[in-house]
Amino acid sequence: MNTLTKSLTILSLLTGSLLSLSATQAGPEALPAPAQSALTKLLTAPASPLPMGTKLLAVRVVNGLATVDFSRELVDNFAGGDSAEMRAVNSILRTMGQFPTVSWVQVQVEGQPIDSLGGLLVLTDPLPVIRPLGQSEMLLSRHMHRKAASGHHPAGTHKKA
């Protein structure tokens, strides 16, 4: 089987910056190694939204479902707050969303599903991944923000005073 090198991108939800990671993938069955590397990179990022001390115990991918198992620190060291919970969970979903063969993520702590991290989001069932924007979508988004900021409106939509 040929080995191909893939460049993986992890979106850091907190900082909005991009972290790059190179990994070697030997086919769909080899996905856990790059996924494990991507999640480890997320955990060790300087502005990681995941609680300090959290470790990745395992990643398994079967039929589009990634089961991501973290250490007890994910729950024990979580400081609380709805926004912090959204950032933490979304960072996991975005990190796994960069892999086209992963559609859903089940978050576990020490091999067991958890009800919630902070009480806002229900984590007992798998959650859909969040896919990163494609290059053309990012360019379009930047263009639209520039137009909105400059006060330009599409033809025919100017308001009369």
Order of alpha helices (4+ residues) and beta strands (2+ residues): beta-beta-alpha-beta-beta-alpha-alpha-beta-beta-beta-alpha
